Amino acid sequence: MGLATVGLAACTRVDGGGGGEEGGQSTLERLREQGFVTVGLANEIPFGFIDGSGAPAGQSPAVARAVFEELGVPEIQPTPVTWDGLIPGLQANRFDVLAAGVFITPDRCEQVAFSEPTATSPEAFLVNEGNPEGIEHFTSFVDNPDLTLAVLNGSVEQGYAEYFEVPEGQLELIPDQTTGYELLEAGRVDAVSMLKVSHEYLLIDRGGPFEVTEAFFPEIDGREEKGWGGLCVRQEDTELLEEMNRVIAEFKESGRLLELGEEWGFTEADLPDDTTTAELCEG
């Protein structure tokens, strides 16, 4: 999910009036006319994935579906990609929105426009049952050069590992959550680093002789790093973003945002506080 303290750049959004499409039609007008919105996700349970029936599932698609229903767009159509293909895919118009629990960070704010936060979750590691290597933090891999950690390529966890100086040779960059599970199962890595709720739901889905370590928020430059995820659109889609944020604010106030996340293991503690996207973009 991208390290909020790496690349301290301002959040920039191009004021294109909502899409800059030929004939002056905004993105939101186009979506209403066609009746669906395409969403990019990275098959990470429970943030955004394709379920057994081929439908989009998880907290972020649930929020996206509810938001767009309110905006007069009744259907979401998913496009699964690798984690590091999400932002390039959005920029290349492969889909209109990212619904993958992407964390809001300064360098990502240079590339896409984020909604206001919709959820958070602490970090944890998926390890072998009993945690035989005593893995508790990224520093565990610095202290023991024999350990190998799997992280999503382009993720917040990769940024954390680099910040805490985990040697490059001890990192296994993976394209998706399932690959990490399979590497751990094969004994090729000692742990997989993702959000606690992601590990928990993967174990519910696949089982195995593994466990999730105690959750934590890494401390970066003396400050607890609590990452926030949101929906993403292209920077020129300002009208669309404003309307999405209006609905998200209503959902937060009414309790609907909590209801949408509860099915996927999110609690009131994982809901947005007063932190804003503008603050997260500034770092």
C-alpha positions in Angstrom: 0.0 0.0 0.0 3.3 3.4 -0.2 5.1 5.1 2.5 3.6 8.5 3.5 7.0 10.0 4.6 8.9 9.1 1.4 8.9 11.8 -1.3 7.6 14.8 0.4 5.7 16.4 -2.5 2.5 18.4 -2.5 -0.7 16.9 -3.6 -1.5 18.3 -7.0 -4.6 18.0 -9.0 -5.1 19.3 -12.5 -8.3 21.4 -12.7 -9.8 19.8 -15.8 -13.4 20.3 -14.8 -14.0 16.5 -14.5 -12.5 14.6 -17.3 -11.6 16.7 -20.3 -13.3 14.3 -22.7 -14.1 15.2 -26.4 -17.1 17.4 -26.7 -16.8 18.6 -23.2 -18.5 15.6 -21.6 -17.2 15.0 -18.1 -16.1 11.6 -16.8 -19.1 11.5 -14.4 -21.5 12.3 -17.3 -20.0 9.5 -19.4 -20.2 7.0 -16.5 -23.9 7.9 -15.9 -24.6 7.5 -19.6 -22.9 4.1 -20.0 -24.3 2.8 -16.7 -21.1 1.4 -15.2 -17.7 2.4 -13.9 -14.5 0.3 -14.5 -12.4 -0.2 -11.3 -8.9 -1.5 -11.0 -8.0 -3.8 -8.1 -5.1 -6.0 -7.2 -6.7 -9.1 -5.8 -5.7 -8.4 -2.2 -8.2 -9.9 0.3 -10.2 -8.2 1.9 -9.4 -4.8 0.3 -10.2 -5.5 -3.3 -10.4 -8.8 -5.1 -12.4 -11.0 -7.5 -14.5 -13.6 -5.8 -15.3 -17.2 -6.9 -18.2 -16.0 -9.1 -16.0 -13.4 -10.9 -17.5 -10.4 -9.1 -15.6 -7.6 -7.4 -15.4 -8.1 -3.6 -13.8 -6.5 -0.6 -14.0 -3.3 1.4 -12.8 -0.9 -1.3 -15.1 -2.2 -4.1 -18.0 -2.2 -1.6 -17.4 1.5 -0.9 -17.0 2.2 -4.6 -20.2 0.4 -5.6 -22.2 2.2 -2.9 -20.7 5.6 -3.8 -21.4 5.2 -7.5 -24.9 4.0 -7.0 -25.5 7.3 -5.1 -24.0 9.1 -8.1 -26.4 7.4 -10.6 -23.9 4.7 -11.9 -25.5 1.4 -11.0 -22.7 -1.1 -11.9 -18.9 -1.5 -11.2 -16.9 -3.6 -13.6 -13.5 -4.9 -12.2 -10.1 -5.2 -13.9 -7.6 -7.1 -11.7 -3.9 -6.2 -12.2 -0.7 -6.6 -10.2 -0.2 -4.1 -7.4 2.4 -2.1 -9.3 0.1 -1.9 -12.3 -2.7 -0.1 -10.5 -1.6 3.6 -10.9 -0.1 3.1 -14.4 -3.3 1.4 -15.5 -5.4 4.3 -14.2 -3.2 6.8 -16.0 -3.5 4.8 -19.2 -7.3 4.8 -19.0 -7.6 1.1 -18.5 -10.1 1.8 -15.7 -11.7 4.9 -14.2 -11.2 4.3 -10.5 -8.9 2.4 -8.2 -10.8 0.4 -5.6 -7.9 -1.4 -4.0 -7.3 0.2 -0.6 -4.4 2.2 -2.0 -2.7 4.2 0.8 -2.6 7.9 0.3 1.1 9.1 0.1 2.9 12.2 -1.2 4.5 10.6 -4.2 1.2 8.9 -5.2 -0.6 12.2 -4.9 1.7 13.4 -7.6 0.3 10.8 -9.9 -3.4 10.3 -9.1 -6.1 12.1 -7.1 -7.3 10.4 -3.9 -10.7 10.6 -2.3 -10.9 11.3 1.4 -9.8 8.3 3.5 -12.1 5.4 3.8 -10.2 2.9 6.0 -6.9 2.0 7.7 -5.4 -1.1 9.2 -2.2 -1.8 11.2 0.7 -3.8 9.8 1.5 -7.5 10.6 3.4 -10.4 9.3 2.2 -13.8 8.1 4.6 -16.4 9.5 4.9 -20.1 10.2 2.8 -21.4 13.0 4.4 -20.7 16.4 6.5 -17.9 14.8 9.7 -19.9 15.2 12.0 -17.1 14.1 10.4 -14.6 16.5 9.5 -12.1 13.8 7.8 -9.0 15.2 9.0 -6.0 13.1 11.0 -5.0 10.0 14.0 -4.7 12.2 13.8 -8.5 12.8 15.2 -9.0 9.3 18.0 -6.5 9.9 18.9 -8.4 13.1 18.9 -11.8 11.4 20.5 -11.9 7.9 19.2 -15.4 7.3 15.6 -14.2 7.2 13.7 -13.3 3.9 10.7 -11.1 3.7 8.1 -11.0 0.9 6.5 -7.6 0.1 4.3 -6.4 -2.6 6.2 -4.6 -5.3 5.5 -0.8 -5.0 3.7 -1.2 -1.7 3.8 0.6 1.6 5.5 -2.4 3.1 8.3 -2.2 0.6 8.8 1.4 1.6 8.8 0.4 5.3 11.4 -2.3 4.7 13.6 0.2 2.9 13.2 2.7 5.6 14.3 0.2 8.3 17.2 -0.8 6.1 16.2 -4.4 5.4 18.9 -5.5 2.9 17.8 -5.8 -0.7 19.0 -9.4 -0.8 16.5 -10.3 2.0 13.5 -8.9 0.2 11.4 -10.9 -2.2 9.2 -8.5 -4.3 5.9 -10.2 -5.2 3.1 -9.2 -7.6 0.2 -10.2 -5.4 -1.0 -11.6 -2.1 -1.3 -15.2 -3.3 2.3 -15.4 -4.5 3.4 -14.4 -1.0 1.3 -17.1 0.6 2.8 -19.7 -1.8 6.4 -18.6 -1.2 5.8 -19.0 2.5 4.2 -22.3 2.0 7.2 -23.5 0.0 9.6 -22.3 2.6 11.2 -19.7 0.2 10.5 -16.8 2.5 10.1 -16.6 6.3 7.3 -14.0 6.4 5.0 -12.0 4.2 4.4 -8.3 5.1 0.9 -6.9 4.6 -1.9 -5.3 6.6 -3.2 -7.4 9.5 -6.7 -7.7 8.1 -5.3 -8.9 4.7 -3.5 -11.8 6.4 -6.5 -12.7 8.5 -8.8 -13.0 5.6 -6.3 -14.9 3.5 -6.1 -17.5 6.3 -9.9 -17.7 6.4 -9.9 -18.3 2.7 -6.9 -20.7 2.4 -6.0 -21.9 5.8 -2.6 -23.5 6.4 0.0 -23.9 9.2 0.5 -20.2 9.6 -0.3 -17.4 12.0 -0.5 -13.6 12.0 1.9 -11.7 14.2 0.8 -8.9 16.6 -0.3 -5.8 14.8 1.6 -2.6 14.9 2.0 0.8 13.2 5.6 1.5 12.3 7.2 4.5 13.8 8.8 6.7 11.2 10.9 9.8 12.2 9.4 9.6 15.7 5.8 9.5 14.5 3.5 6.5 14.4 2.8 5.8 10.7 -0.9 5.2 10.4 -1.7 4.7 6.7 -5.1 5.6 5.2 -6.5 4.1 2.1 -9.0 5.7 -0.3 -10.4 5.5 -3.8 -8.3 7.0 -6.7 -9.2 8.8 -9.9 -7.2 10.6 -12.5 -6.0 14.1 -11.5 -8.1 15.8 -14.2 -11.4 14.2 -12.9 -12.0 17.0 -10.4 -15.8 17.0 -10.7 -16.0 13.3 -10.2 -13.7 13.5 -7.2 -15.8 16.2 -5.5 -19.0 14.2 -5.9 -17.3 11.0 -4.6 -16.0 12.9 -1.5 -19.5 14.4 -0.9 -21.0 10.9 -0.8 -18.1 9.5 1.3 -18.7 12.3 3.9 -22.4 11.4 4.0 -21.5 7.7 4.5 -19.1 8.6 7.3 -21.7 10.7 9.1 -24.5 8.2 8.7 -22.6 5.1 9.7 -22.8 3.6 6.2 -19.1 3.6 5.8 -18.7 1.3 8.9 -21.5 -1.0 7.6 -19.8 -1.4 4.2 -16.5 -2.4 5.9 -17.8 -4.7 8.7 -18.4 -7.6 6.3 -14.7 -7.5 5.5 -13.4 -7.4 9.0 -13.1 -3.6 9.4 -14.2 -2.1 12.7 -14.9 1.3 14.1 -11.2 1.6 15.0 -10.4 1.3 11.2 -12.6 4.2 10.2 -11.3 7.6 9.2 -10.6 10.1 12.0 -10.1 13.8 11.2 -7.1 13.1 9.0 -7.6 14.6 5.6 -6.2 13.6 2.2 -4.6 17.0 1.9 -2.6 16.3 5.1 -1.6 12.9 3.9 -0.5 14.2 0.5 1.8 16.8 2.2 3.4 14.1 4.4 
